[in-house]
Amino acid sequence: MTTTRVDAQGLALAFHDGVKNQDPAALASHYHENAKLLPPNMPICEGRAAIQAAFRLLMDAGVCSLDLETVEIRDEGAVSIEYGRYTLGIEPPGAAPVTDTGKYIVVHETRPDGPTKILYDIFNSDLAPAG
């Protein structure tokens, strides 16, 4: 039986560094080829290339820092579900910096032919909608 091997602390550090270094390819490398990213205020991003492009758009919009805090991981064989909180630093071009806080759910999958990677990723803000 295949079981998941999620290194949540290592993954959080990799995401922190990927955002700090403005490296969307490094971020996308943690996703399976057929993964889905469900970001707020954007369409579903299907596949690693689309996920990388979404991260590039977010960085171009001013995303400059990310800290993740894992609250809980539930292992279910080859799949694990991670729930956590995030703090996102955004410095939009020509606008005041913003700190966004929110929550996320990530589904990790370990496949028999490879390492554990992200299959589904969804996150949303705790901040009230603008307007």
C-alpha positions in Angstrom: 0.0 0.0 0.0 1.2 3.5 -0.9 1.1 6.0 1.9 1.6 9.8 1.9 4.8 11.3 3.2 4.0 15.0 3.6 6.8 17.2 5.0 4.5 20.2 5.8 7.3 22.2 7.4 9.6 21.6 4.4 6.8 22.5 2.0 5.9 25.7 3.9 9.6 26.7 3.7 9.7 25.9 -0.1 6.6 28.1 -0.7 8.0 30.9 1.5 11.3 30.8 -0.5 9.6 30.4 -3.9 7.5 33.6 -3.3 10.4 35.5 -1.8 12.6 34.6 -4.8 9.8 35.3 -7.2 10.1 31.8 -8.7 6.8 30.5 -10.0 8.5 27.5 -11.6 9.8 26.4 -8.2 6.3 26.7 -6.7 4.7 24.8 -9.5 7.2 22.0 -9.2 5.4 20.9 -6.0 2.3 20.0 -7.9 1.4 16.9 -9.9 1.2 17.4 -13.7 -2.6 17.1 -13.5 -3.0 19.2 -10.3 -5.7 21.8 -9.8 -5.2 25.2 -8.1 -8.4 27.0 -7.1 -7.3 30.6 -6.2 -9.7 33.3 -5.2 -11.0 35.6 -7.9 -9.4 33.5 -10.7 -10.5 30.6 -12.8 -9.4 27.0 -11.9 -5.8 26.4 -13.0 -5.5 22.9 -14.4 -2.0 21.4 -14.8 1.4 22.5 -13.7 1.9 25.0 -16.6 -1.3 26.8 -15.7 -0.4 26.8 -12.1 3.0 28.3 -12.8 1.3 31.0 -15.0 -1.1 31.8 -12.1 1.7 32.2 -9.7 3.4 34.5 -12.2 0.2 36.6 -12.4 0.0 36.8 -8.6 3.7 37.8 -8.3 3.2 40.4 -11.1 0.3 41.8 -9.0 2.7 42.3 -6.1 2.7 39.1 -4.0 6.1 39.2 -2.3 5.9 37.1 0.8 4.1 34.0 2.1 4.0 32.2 5.4 2.1 29.0 5.9 1.0 27.5 9.2 -0.2 23.9 9.1 -3.0 23.3 11.6 -3.8 19.7 10.8 -2.9 16.9 8.5 -5.1 13.9 8.0 -3.4 10.9 6.3 -5.6 8.5 4.4 -3.3 6.1 2.6 -1.9 7.5 -0.6 -3.8 10.8 0.0 -3.4 13.3 2.8 -5.4 16.5 3.5 -3.7 19.5 5.0 -5.6 22.4 6.6 -3.8 25.5 7.5 -3.5 29.3 7.6 -1.5 31.7 5.5 -0.2 35.2 5.7 0.4 36.8 2.3 2.4 40.1 1.8 1.3 42.1 -1.3 3.0 45.2 -2.6 0.8 46.2 -5.6 2.5 48.5 -8.1 1.5 52.1 -7.3 -0.5 51.1 -4.2 -0.1 50.7 -0.5 1.2 47.3 0.8 -1.4 44.9 2.0 -1.2 41.9 4.3 -3.8 39.2 3.6 -4.6 36.4 6.0 -6.6 33.4 5.2 -7.0 29.6 5.2 -6.2 26.8 2.8 -6.9 23.1 2.1 -4.3 21.1 0.2 -4.7 17.5 -0.9 -1.4 15.7 -1.3 -1.1 12.5 -3.2 1.7 9.9 -3.3 1.7 7.9 -6.5 3.5 4.5 -6.8 5.8 5.9 -9.5 6.9 9.1 -7.7 7.0 11.4 -4.8 4.2 13.1 -2.8 3.0 16.2 -4.6 0.0 18.5 -4.4 -3.1 17.3 -6.3 -5.6 20.0 -5.2 -5.0 23.4 -3.6 -7.6 26.0 -2.6 -7.2 29.1 -0.5 -9.3 32.1 0.5 -9.0 35.3 2.4 -10.3 36.1 5.9 -10.5 39.8 4.8 -13.9 41.3 4.0 -14.5 41.9 0.3 -13.5 45.4 -0.9 -16.3 47.8 -1.6 
